[in-house]
Amino acid sequence: MFVALALLLTQTASPPAVVYLKCETTQGGQQKSWDLTLNESAGTVDYYTQVSGQQRTQARFTSNAVYFIGFTLSRVDLTLQRRAFGEIERGTCQVVQPKGRAF
């Protein structure tokens, strides 16, 4: 009976939702805007900047942080940080709602 109940509970659990973030970072006095789409079920982060364009990368999701392309994104306070080109790039993010779609 316990096995059947455990199977039922695991089958009805929904996968983590996709999360959309808008982030601003500063590195060497330069500001950058990042649009992030976190897909924990797929283990990916999609990101967009004016420099890189649209990209997708593998990510590691833990209970407190998400790690991708050298970044550590705090799941606690939405701070974002990485070491790049000999400097620390730091910023903050906010959760945003995606725009409505026709289909």
Phi and psi restraints in degrees (range 20) as a CNS / XPLOR table:
assign (resid 1 and name C) (resid 2 and name N)
       (resid 2 and name CA) (resid 2 and name C) 1.0 -64.3 20.0 2
assign (resid 2 and name N) (resid 2 and name CA)
       (resid 2 and name C) (resid 3 and name N) 1.0 -36.9 20.0 2
assign (resid 2 and name C) (resid 3 and name N)
       (resid 3 and name CA) (resid 3 and name C) 1.0 -64.5 20.0 2
assign (resid 3 and name N) (resid 3 and name CA)
       (resid 3 and name C) (resid 4 and name N) 1.0 -43.1 20.0 2
assign (resid 3 and name C) (resid 4 and name N)
       (resid 4 and name CA) (resid 4 and name C) 1.0 -63.5 20.0 2
assign (resid 4 and name N) (resid 4 and name CA)
       (resid 4 and name C) (resid 5 and name N) 1.0 -41.3 20.0 2
assign (resid 4 and name C) (resid 5 and name N)
       (resid 5 and name CA) (resid 5 and name C) 1.0 -65.4 20.0 2
assign (resid 5 and name N) (resid 5 and name CA)
       (resid 5 and name C) (resid 6 and name N) 1.0 -42.3 20.0 2
assign (resid 5 and name C) (resid 6 and name N)
       (resid 6 and name CA) (resid 6 and name C) 1.0 -63.1 20.0 2
assign (resid 6 and name N) (resid 6 and name CA)
       (resid 6 and name C) (resid 7 and name N) 1.0 -42.0 20.0 2
assign (resid 6 and name C) (resid 7 and name N)
       (resid 7 and name CA) (resid 7 and name C) 1.0 -63.4 20.0 2
assign (resid 7 and name N) (resid 7 and name CA)
       (resid 7 and name C) (resid 8 and name N) 1.0 -41.9 20.0 2
assign (resid 7 and name C) (resid 8 and name N)
       (resid 8 and name CA) (resid 8 and name C) 1.0 -62.8 20.0 2
assign (resid 8 and name N) (resid 8 and name CA)
       (resid 8 and name C) (resid 9 and name N) 1.0 -42.9 20.0 2
assign (resid 8 and name C) (resid 9 and name N)
       (resid 9 and name CA) (resid 9 and name C) 1.0 -66.5 20.0 2
assign (resid 9 and name N) (resid 9 and name CA)
       (resid 9 and name C) (resid 10 and name N) 1.0 -39.5 20.0 2
assign (resid 9 and name C) (resid 10 and name N)
       (resid 10 and name CA) (resid 10 and name C) 1.0 -73.0 20.0 2
assign (resid 10 and name N) (resid 10 and name CA)
       (resid 10 and name C) (resid 11 and name N) 1.0 -28.4 20.0 2
assign (resid 10 and name C) (resid 11 and name N)
       (resid 11 and name CA) (resid 11 and name C) 1.0 -75.7 20.0 2
assign (resid 11 and name N) (resid 11 and name CA)
       (resid 11 and name C) (resid 12 and name N) 1.0 -27.8 20.0 2
assign (resid 11 and name C) (resid 12 and name N)
       (resid 12 and name CA) (resid 12 and name C) 1.0 -91.8 20.0 2
assign (resid 12 and name N) (resid 12 and name CA)
       (resid 12 and name C) (resid 13 and name N) 1.0 -9.8 20.0 2
assign (resid 12 and name C) (resid 13 and name N)
       (resid 13 and name CA) (resid 13 and name C) 1.0 -67.6 20.0 2
assign (resid 13 and name N) (resid 13 and name CA)
       (resid 13 and name C) (resid 14 and name N) 1.0 130.1 20.0 2
assign (resid 13 and name C) (resid 14 and name N)
       (resid 14 and name CA) (resid 14 and name C) 1.0 -85.9 20.0 2
assign (resid 14 and name N) (resid 14 and name CA)
       (resid 14 and name C) (resid 15 and name N) 1.0 148.7 20.0 2
assign (resid 14 and name C) (resid 15 and name N)
       (resid 15 and name CA) (resid 15 and name C) 1.0 -68.6 20.0 2
assign (resid 15 and name N) (resid 15 and name CA)
       (resid 15 and name C) (resid 16 and name N) 1.0 156.8 20.0 2
assign (resid 15 and name C) (resid 16 and name N)
       (resid 16 and name CA) (resid 16 and name C) 1.0 -57.3 20.0 2
assign (resid 16 and name N) (resid 16 and name CA)
       (resid 16 and name C) (resid 17 and name N) 1.0 142.1 20.0 2
assign (resid 16 and name C) (resid 17 and name N)
       (resid 17 and name CA) (resid 17 and name C) 1.0 -71.7 20.0 2
assign (resid 17 and name N) (resid 17 and name CA)
       (resid 17 and name C) (resid 18 and name N) 1.0 154.4 20.0 2
assign (resid 17 and name C) (resid 18 and name N)
       (resid 18 and name CA) (resid 18 and name C) 1.0 -72.1 20.0 2
assign (resid 18 and name N) (resid 18 and name CA)
       (resid 18 and name C) (resid 19 and name N) 1.0 136.2 20.0 2
assign (resid 18 and name C) (resid 19 and name N)
       (resid 19 and name CA) (resid 19 and name C) 1.0 -116.8 20.0 2
assign (resid 19 and name N) (resid 19 and name CA)
       (resid 19 and name C) (resid 20 and name N) 1.0 135.6 20.0 2
assign (resid 19 and name C) (resid 20 and name N)
       (resid 20 and name CA) (resid 20 and name C) 1.0 -110.5 20.0 2
assign (resid 20 and name N) (resid 20 and name CA)
       (resid 20 and name C) (resid 21 and name N) 1.0 131.2 20.0 2
assign (resid 20 and name C) (resid 21 and name N)
       (resid 21 and name CA) (resid 21 and name C) 1.0 -128.7 20.0 2
assign (resid 21 and name N) (resid 21 and name CA)
       (resid 21 and name C) (resid 22 and name N) 1.0 147.9 20.0 2
assign (resid 21 and name C) (resid 22 and name N)
       (resid 22 and name CA) (resid 22 and name C) 1.0 -115.8 20.0 2
assign (resid 22 and name N) (resid 22 and name CA)
       (resid 22 and name C) (resid 23 and name N) 1.0 123.9 20.0 2
assign (resid 22 and name C) (resid 23 and name N)
       (resid 23 and name CA) (resid 23 and name C) 1.0 -126.1 20.0 2
assign (resid 23 and name N) (resid 23 and name CA)
       (resid 23 and name C) (resid 24 and name N) 1.0 150.8 20.0 2
assign (resid 23 and name C) (resid 24 and name N)
       (resid 24 and name CA) (resid 24 and name C) 1.0 -126.7 20.0 2
assign (resid 24 and name N) (resid 24 and name CA)
       (resid 24 and name C) (resid 25 and name N) 1.0 127.4 20.0 2
assign (resid 24 and name C) (resid 25 and name N)
       (resid 25 and name CA) (resid 25 and name C) 1.0 -124.3 20.0 2
assign (resid 25 and name N) (resid 25 and name CA)
       (resid 25 and name C) (resid 26 and name N) 1.0 160.9 20.0 2
assign (resid 25 and name C) (resid 26 and name N)
       (resid 26 and name CA) (resid 26 and name C) 1.0 -130.6 20.0 2
assign (resid 26 and name N) (resid 26 and name CA)
       (resid 26 and name C) (resid 27 and name N) 1.0 133.6 20.0 2
assign (resid 26 and name C) (resid 27 and name N)
       (resid 27 and name CA) (resid 27 and name C) 1.0 -143.2 20.0 2
assign (resid 27 and name N) (resid 27 and name CA)
       (resid 27 and name C) (resid 28 and name N) 1.0 122.0 20.0 2
assign (resid 27 and name C) (resid 28 and name N)
       (resid 28 and name CA) (resid 28 and name C) 1.0 56.8 20.0 2
assign (resid 28 and name N) (resid 28 and name CA)
       (resid 28 and name C) (resid 29 and name N) 1.0 36.9 20.0 2
assign (resid 28 and name C) (resid 29 and name N)
       (resid 29 and name CA) (resid 29 and name C) 1.0 80.2 20.0 2
assign (resid 29 and name N) (resid 29 and name CA)
       (resid 29 and name C) (resid 30 and name N) 1.0 -5.1 20.0 2
assign (resid 29 and name C) (resid 30 and name N)
       (resid 30 and name CA) (resid 30 and name C) 1.0 -97.7 20.0 2
assign (resid 30 and name N) (resid 30 and name CA)
       (resid 30 and name C) (resid 31 and name N) 1.0 134.6 20.0 2
assign (resid 30 and name C) (resid 31 and name N)
       (resid 31 and name CA) (resid 31 and name C) 1.0 -97.4 20.0 2
assign (resid 31 and name N) (resid 31 and name CA)
       (resid 31 and name C) (resid 32 and name N) 1.0 144.4 20.0 2
assign (resid 31 and name C) (resid 32 and name N)
       (resid 32 and name CA) (resid 32 and name C) 1.0 -132.9 20.0 2
assign (resid 32 and name N) (resid 32 and name CA)
       (resid 32 and name C) (resid 33 and name N) 1.0 142.7 20.0 2
assign (resid 32 and name C) (resid 33 and name N)
       (resid 33 and name CA) (resid 33 and name C) 1.0 -103.1 20.0 2
assign (resid 33 and name N) (resid 33 and name CA)
       (resid 33 and name C) (resid 34 and name N) 1.0 138.7 20.0 2
assign (resid 33 and name C) (resid 34 and name N)
       (resid 34 and name CA) (resid 34 and name C) 1.0 -127.1 20.0 2
assign (resid 34 and name N) (resid 34 and name CA)
       (resid 34 and name C) (resid 35 and name N) 1.0 132.8 20.0 2
assign (resid 34 and name C) (resid 35 and name N)
       (resid 35 and name CA) (resid 35 and name C) 1.0 -107.2 20.0 2
assign (resid 35 and name N) (resid 35 and name CA)
       (resid 35 and name C) (resid 36 and name N) 1.0 119.9 20.0 2
assign (resid 35 and name C) (resid 36 and name N)
       (resid 36 and name CA) (resid 36 and name C) 1.0 -115.8 20.0 2
assign (resid 36 and name N) (resid 36 and name CA)
       (resid 36 and name C) (resid 37 and name N) 1.0 140.9 20.0 2
assign (resid 36 and name C) (resid 37 and name N)
       (resid 37 and name CA) (resid 37 and name C) 1.0 -124.1 20.0 2
assign (resid 37 and name N) (resid 37 and name CA)
       (resid 37 and name C) (resid 38 and name N) 1.0 113.0 20.0 2
assign (resid 37 and name C) (resid 38 and name N)
       (resid 38 and name CA) (resid 38 and name C) 1.0 -97.7 20.0 2
assign (resid 38 and name N) (resid 38 and name CA)
       (resid 38 and name C) (resid 39 and name N) 1.0 123.1 20.0 2
assign (resid 38 and name C) (resid 39 and name N)
       (resid 39 and name CA) (resid 39 and name C) 1.0 -122.0 20.0 2
assign (resid 39 and name N) (resid 39 and name CA)
       (resid 39 and name C) (resid 40 and name N) 1.0 90.3 20.0 2
assign (resid 39 and name C) (resid 40 and name N)
       (resid 40 and name CA) (resid 40 and name C) 1.0 -64.9 20.0 2
assign (resid 40 and name N) (resid 40 and name CA)
       (resid 40 and name C) (resid 41 and name N) 1.0 -36.9 20.0 2
assign (resid 40 and name C) (resid 41 and name N)
       (resid 41 and name CA) (resid 41 and name C) 1.0 -60.3 20.0 2
assign (resid 41 and name N) (resid 41 and name CA)
       (resid 41 and name C) (resid 42 and name N) 1.0 -39.5 20.0 2
assign (resid 41 and name C) (resid 42 and name N)
       (resid 42 and name CA) (resid 42 and name C) 1.0 -88.1 20.0 2
assign (resid 42 and name N) (resid 42 and name CA)
       (resid 42 and name C) (resid 43 and name N) 1.0 -13.5 20.0 2
assign (resid 42 and name C) (resid 43 and name N)
       (resid 43 and name CA) (resid 43 and name C) 1.0 71.3 20.0 2
assign (resid 43 and name N) (resid 43 and name CA)
       (resid 43 and name C) (resid 44 and name N) 1.0 34.0 20.0 2
assign (resid 43 and name C) (resid 44 and name N)
       (resid 44 and name CA) (resid 44 and name C) 1.0 -130.0 20.0 2
assign (resid 44 and name N) (resid 44 and name CA)
       (resid 44 and name C) (resid 45 and name N) 1.0 159.0 20.0 2
assign (resid 44 and name C) (resid 45 and name N)
       (resid 45 and name CA) (resid 45 and name C) 1.0 -128.0 20.0 2
assign (resid 45 and name N) (resid 45 and name CA)
       (resid 45 and name C) (resid 46 and name N) 1.0 126.4 20.0 2
assign (resid 45 and name C) (resid 46 and name N)
       (resid 46 and name CA) (resid 46 and name C) 1.0 -96.6 20.0 2
assign (resid 46 and name N) (resid 46 and name CA)
       (resid 46 and name C) (resid 47 and name N) 1.0 136.5 20.0 2
assign (resid 46 and name C) (resid 47 and name N)
       (resid 47 and name CA) (resid 47 and name C) 1.0 -138.4 20.0 2
assign (resid 47 and name N) (resid 47 and name CA)
       (resid 47 and name C) (resid 48 and name N) 1.0 151.1 20.0 2
assign (resid 47 and name C) (resid 48 and name N)
       (resid 48 and name CA) (resid 48 and name C) 1.0 -135.5 20.0 2
assign (resid 48 and name N) (resid 48 and name CA)
       (resid 48 and name C) (resid 49 and name N) 1.0 130.7 20.0 2
assign (resid 48 and name C) (resid 49 and name N)
       (resid 49 and name CA) (resid 49 and name C) 1.0 -134.9 20.0 2
assign (resid 49 and name N) (resid 49 and name CA)
       (resid 49 and name C) (resid 50 and name N) 1.0 162.5 20.0 2
assign (resid 49 and name C) (resid 50 and name N)
       (resid 50 and name CA) (resid 50 and name C) 1.0 -65.3 20.0 2
assign (resid 50 and name N) (resid 50 and name CA)
       (resid 50 and name C) (resid 51 and name N) 1.0 -27.6 20.0 2
assign (resid 50 and name C) (resid 51 and name N)
       (resid 51 and name CA) (resid 51 and name C) 1.0 -78.2 20.0 2
assign (resid 51 and name N) (resid 51 and name CA)
       (resid 51 and name C) (resid 52 and name N) 1.0 -47.1 20.0 2
assign (resid 51 and name C) (resid 52 and name N)
       (resid 52 and name CA) (resid 52 and name C) 1.0 -88.8 20.0 2
assign (resid 52 and name N) (resid 52 and name CA)
       (resid 52 and name C) (resid 53 and name N) 1.0 -22.5 20.0 2
assign (resid 52 and name C) (resid 53 and name N)
       (resid 53 and name CA) (resid 53 and name C) 1.0 73.5 20.0 2
assign (resid 53 and name N) (resid 53 and name CA)
       (resid 53 and name C) (resid 54 and name N) 1.0 -162.7 20.0 2
assign (resid 53 and name C) (resid 54 and name N)
       (resid 54 and name CA) (resid 54 and name C) 1.0 -80.4 20.0 2
assign (resid 54 and name N) (resid 54 and name CA)
       (resid 54 and name C) (resid 55 and name N) 1.0 128.4 20.0 2
assign (resid 54 and name C) (resid 55 and name N)
       (resid 55 and name CA) (resid 55 and name C) 1.0 -137.0 20.0 2
assign (resid 55 and name N) (resid 55 and name CA)
       (resid 55 and name C) (resid 56 and name N) 1.0 156.6 20.0 2
assign (resid 55 and name C) (resid 56 and name N)
       (resid 56 and name CA) (resid 56 and name C) 1.0 -130.0 20.0 2
assign (resid 56 and name N) (resid 56 and name CA)
       (resid 56 and name C) (resid 57 and name N) 1.0 139.1 20.0 2
assign (resid 56 and name C) (resid 57 and name N)
       (resid 57 and name CA) (resid 57 and name C) 1.0 -141.8 20.0 2
assign (resid 57 and name N) (resid 57 and name CA)
       (resid 57 and name C) (resid 58 and name N) 1.0 156.5 20.0 2
assign (resid 57 and name C) (resid 58 and name N)
       (resid 58 and name CA) (resid 58 and name C) 1.0 -69.8 20.0 2
assign (resid 58 and name N) (resid 58 and name CA)
       (resid 58 and name C) (resid 59 and name N) 1.0 149.3 20.0 2
assign (resid 58 and name C) (resid 59 and name N)
       (resid 59 and name CA) (resid 59 and name C) 1.0 -138.5 20.0 2
assign (resid 59 and name N) (resid 59 and name CA)
       (resid 59 and name C) (resid 60 and name N) 1.0 155.7 20.0 2
assign (resid 59 and name C) (resid 60 and name N)
       (resid 60 and name CA) (resid 60 and name C) 1.0 -111.8 20.0 2
assign (resid 60 and name N) (resid 60 and name CA)
       (resid 60 and name C) (resid 61 and name N) 1.0 121.6 20.0 2
assign (resid 60 and name C) (resid 61 and name N)
       (resid 61 and name CA) (resid 61 and name C) 1.0 -103.7 20.0 2
assign (resid 61 and name N) (resid 61 and name CA)
       (resid 61 and name C) (resid 62 and name N) 1.0 125.5 20.0 2
assign (resid 61 and name C) (resid 62 and name N)
       (resid 62 and name CA) (resid 62 and name C) 1.0 -119.5 20.0 2
assign (resid 62 and name N) (resid 62 and name CA)
       (resid 62 and name C) (resid 63 and name N) 1.0 179.5 20.0 2
assign (resid 62 and name C) (resid 63 and name N)
       (resid 63 and name CA) (resid 63 and name C) 1.0 -67.0 20.0 2
assign (resid 63 and name N) (resid 63 and name CA)
       (resid 63 and name C) (resid 64 and name N) 1.0 -26.1 20.0 2
assign (resid 63 and name C) (resid 64 and name N)
       (resid 64 and name CA) (resid 64 and name C) 1.0 -112.9 20.0 2
assign (resid 64 and name N) (resid 64 and name CA)
       (resid 64 and name C) (resid 65 and name N) 1.0 -13.1 20.0 2
assign (resid 64 and name C) (resid 65 and name N)
       (resid 65 and name CA) (resid 65 and name C) 1.0 -154.7 20.0 2
assign (resid 65 and name N) (resid 65 and name CA)
       (resid 65 and name C) (resid 66 and name N) 1.0 163.3 20.0 2
assign (resid 65 and name C) (resid 66 and name N)
       (resid 66 and name CA) (resid 66 and name C) 1.0 -124.2 20.0 2
assign (resid 66 and name N) (resid 66 and name CA)
       (resid 66 and name C) (resid 67 and name N) 1.0 132.7 20.0 2
assign (resid 66 and name C) (resid 67 and name N)
       (resid 67 and name CA) (resid 67 and name C) 1.0 -115.8 20.0 2
assign (resid 67 and name N) (resid 67 and name CA)
       (resid 67 and name C) (resid 68 and name N) 1.0 126.0 20.0 2
assign (resid 67 and name C) (resid 68 and name N)
       (resid 68 and name CA) (resid 68 and name C) 1.0 -158.8 20.0 2
assign (resid 68 and name N) (resid 68 and name CA)
       (resid 68 and name C) (resid 69 and name N) 1.0 144.9 20.0 2
assign (resid 68 and name C) (resid 69 and name N)
       (resid 69 and name CA) (resid 69 and name C) 1.0 34.9 20.0 2
assign (resid 69 and name N) (resid 69 and name CA)
       (resid 69 and name C) (resid 70 and name N) 1.0 43.2 20.0 2
assign (resid 69 and name C) (resid 70 and name N)
       (resid 70 and name CA) (resid 70 and name C) 1.0 85.4 20.0 2
assign (resid 70 and name N) (resid 70 and name CA)
       (resid 70 and name C) (resid 71 and name N) 1.0 -10.1 20.0 2
assign (resid 70 and name C) (resid 71 and name N)
       (resid 71 and name CA) (resid 71 and name C) 1.0 -82.7 20.0 2
assign (resid 71 and name N) (resid 71 and name CA)
       (resid 71 and name C) (resid 72 and name N) 1.0 149.3 20.0 2
assign (resid 71 and name C) (resid 72 and name N)
       (resid 72 and name CA) (resid 72 and name C) 1.0 -118.9 20.0 2
assign (resid 72 and name N) (resid 72 and name CA)
       (resid 72 and name C) (resid 73 and name N) 1.0 117.4 20.0 2
assign (resid 72 and name C) (resid 73 and name N)
       (resid 73 and name CA) (resid 73 and name C) 1.0 -105.9 20.0 2
assign (resid 73 and name N) (resid 73 and name CA)
       (resid 73 and name C) (resid 74 and name N) 1.0 117.3 20.0 2
assign (resid 73 and name C) (resid 74 and name N)
       (resid 74 and name CA) (resid 74 and name C) 1.0 -73.5 20.0 2
assign (resid 74 and name N) (resid 74 and name CA)
       (resid 74 and name C) (resid 75 and name N) 1.0 129.3 20.0 2
assign (resid 74 and name C) (resid 75 and name N)
       (resid 75 and name CA) (resid 75 and name C) 1.0 -84.3 20.0 2
assign (resid 75 and name N) (resid 75 and name CA)
       (resid 75 and name C) (resid 76 and name N) 1.0 -5.1 20.0 2
assign (resid 75 and name C) (resid 76 and name N)
       (resid 76 and name CA) (resid 76 and name C) 1.0 -90.3 20.0 2
assign (resid 76 and name N) (resid 76 and name CA)
       (resid 76 and name C) (resid 77 and name N) 1.0 -51.2 20.0 2
assign (resid 76 and name C) (resid 77 and name N)
       (resid 77 and name CA) (resid 77 and name C) 1.0 -124.3 20.0 2
assign (resid 77 and name N) (resid 77 and name CA)
       (resid 77 and name C) (resid 78 and name N) 1.0 8.0 20.0 2
assign (resid 77 and name C) (resid 78 and name N)
       (resid 78 and name CA) (resid 78 and name C) 1.0 61.6 20.0 2
assign (resid 78 and name N) (resid 78 and name CA)
       (resid 78 and name C) (resid 79 and name N) 1.0 28.4 20.0 2
assign (resid 78 and name C) (resid 79 and name N)
       (resid 79 and name CA) (resid 79 and name C) 1.0 -83.2 20.0 2
assign (resid 79 and name N) (resid 79 and name CA)
       (resid 79 and name C) (resid 80 and name N) 1.0 151.9 20.0 2
assign (resid 79 and name C) (resid 80 and name N)
       (resid 80 and name CA) (resid 80 and name C) 1.0 -130.1 20.0 2
assign (resid 80 and name N) (resid 80 and name CA)
       (resid 80 and name C) (resid 81 and name N) 1.0 132.7 20.0 2
assign (resid 80 and name C) (resid 81 and name N)
       (resid 81 and name CA) (resid 81 and name C) 1.0 -151.3 20.0 2
assign (resid 81 and name N) (resid 81 and name CA)
       (resid 81 and name C) (resid 82 and name N) 1.0 144.8 20.0 2
assign (resid 81 and name C) (resid 82 and name N)
       (resid 82 and name CA) (resid 82 and name C) 1.0 -158.1 20.0 2
assign (resid 82 and name N) (resid 82 and name CA)
       (resid 82 and name C) (resid 83 and name N) 1.0 158.8 20.0 2
assign (resid 82 and name C) (resid 83 and name N)
       (resid 83 and name CA) (resid 83 and name C) 1.0 -98.8 20.0 2
assign (resid 83 and name N) (resid 83 and name CA)
       (resid 83 and name C) (resid 84 and name N) 1.0 122.8 20.0 2
assign (resid 83 and name C) (resid 84 and name N)
       (resid 84 and name CA) (resid 84 and name C) 1.0 -144.2 20.0 2
assign (resid 84 and name N) (resid 84 and name CA)
       (resid 84 and name C) (resid 85 and name N) 1.0 134.7 20.0 2
assign (resid 84 and name C) (resid 85 and name N)
       (resid 85 and name CA) (resid 85 and name C) 1.0 54.2 20.0 2
assign (resid 85 and name N) (resid 85 and name CA)
       (resid 85 and name C) (resid 86 and name N) 1.0 37.8 20.0 2
assign (resid 85 and name C) (resid 86 and name N)
       (resid 86 and name CA) (resid 86 and name C) 1.0 77.5 20.0 2
assign (resid 86 and name N) (resid 86 and name CA)
       (resid 86 and name C) (resid 87 and name N) 1.0 5.6 20.0 2
assign (resid 86 and name C) (resid 87 and name N)
       (resid 87 and name CA) (resid 87 and name C) 1.0 -129.6 20.0 2
assign (resid 87 and name N) (resid 87 and name CA)
       (resid 87 and name C) (resid 88 and name N) 1.0 161.6 20.0 2
assign (resid 87 and name C) (resid 88 and name N)
       (resid 88 and name CA) (resid 88 and name C) 1.0 -93.0 20.0 2
assign (resid 88 and name N) (resid 88 and name CA)
       (resid 88 and name C) (resid 89 and name N) 1.0 126.8 20.0 2
assign (resid 88 and name C) (resid 89 and name N)
       (resid 89 and name CA) (resid 89 and name C) 1.0 -100.8 20.0 2
assign (resid 89 and name N) (resid 89 and name CA)
       (resid 89 and name C) (resid 90 and name N) 1.0 124.2 20.0 2
assign (resid 89 and name C) (resid 90 and name N)
       (resid 90 and name CA) (resid 90 and name C) 1.0 -128.5 20.0 2
assign (resid 90 and name N) (resid 90 and name CA)
       (resid 90 and name C) (resid 91 and name N) 1.0 151.6 20.0 2
assign (resid 90 and name C) (resid 91 and name N)
       (resid 91 and name CA) (resid 91 and name C) 1.0 -171.1 20.0 2
assign (resid 91 and name N) (resid 91 and name CA)
       (resid 91 and name C) (resid 92 and name N) 1.0 -174.1 20.0 2
assign (resid 91 and name C) (resid 92 and name N)
       (resid 92 and name CA) (resid 92 and name C) 1.0 -134.5 20.0 2
assign (resid 92 and name N) (resid 92 and name CA)
       (resid 92 and name C) (resid 93 and name N) 1.0 157.7 20.0 2
assign (resid 92 and name C) (resid 93 and name N)
       (resid 93 and name CA) (resid 93 and name C) 1.0 -127.4 20.0 2
assign (resid 93 and name N) (resid 93 and name CA)
       (resid 93 and name C) (resid 94 and name N) 1.0 161.5 20.0 2
assign (resid 93 and name C) (resid 94 and name N)
       (resid 94 and name CA) (resid 94 and name C) 1.0 -137.9 20.0 2
assign (resid 94 and name N) (resid 94 and name CA)
       (resid 94 and name C) (resid 95 and name N) 1.0 145.4 20.0 2
assign (resid 94 and name C) (resid 95 and name N)
       (resid 95 and name CA) (resid 95 and name C) 1.0 -73.3 20.0 2
assign (resid 95 and name N) (resid 95 and name CA)
       (resid 95 and name C) (resid 96 and name N) 1.0 134.5 20.0 2
assign (resid 95 and name C) (resid 96 and name N)
       (resid 96 and name CA) (resid 96 and name C) 1.0 -126.9 20.0 2
assign (resid 96 and name N) (resid 96 and name CA)
       (resid 96 and name C) (resid 97 and name N) 1.0 157.5 20.0 2
assign (resid 96 and name C) (resid 97 and name N)
       (resid 97 and name CA) (resid 97 and name C) 1.0 -93.5 20.0 2
assign (resid 97 and name N) (resid 97 and name CA)
       (resid 97 and name C) (resid 98 and name N) 1.0 136.0 20.0 2
assign (resid 97 and name C) (resid 98 and name N)
       (resid 98 and name CA) (resid 98 and name C) 1.0 -67.0 20.0 2
assign (resid 98 and name N) (resid 98 and name CA)
       (resid 98 and name C) (resid 99 and name N) 1.0 152.9 20.0 2
assign (resid 98 and name C) (resid 99 and name N)
       (resid 99 and name CA) (resid 99 and name C) 1.0 -67.9 20.0 2
assign (resid 99 and name N) (resid 99 and name CA)
       (resid 99 and name C) (resid 100 and name N) 1.0 150.2 20.0 2
assign (resid 99 and name C) (resid 100 and name N)
       (resid 100 and name CA) (resid 100 and name C) 1.0 -63.9 20.0 2
assign (resid 100 and name N) (resid 100 and name CA)
       (resid 100 and name C) (resid 101 and name N) 1.0 149.9 20.0 2
assign (resid 100 and name C) (resid 101 and name N)
       (resid 101 and name CA) (resid 101 and name C) 1.0 -122.0 20.0 2
assign (resid 101 and name N) (resid 101 and name CA)
       (resid 101 and name C) (resid 102 and name N) 1.0 155.4 20.0 2
assign (resid 101 and name C) (resid 102 and name N)
       (resid 102 and name CA) (resid 102 and name C) 1.0 -78.6 20.0 2
assign (resid 102 and name N) (resid 102 and name CA)
       (resid 102 and name C) (resid 103 and name N) 1.0 -27.0 20.0 2
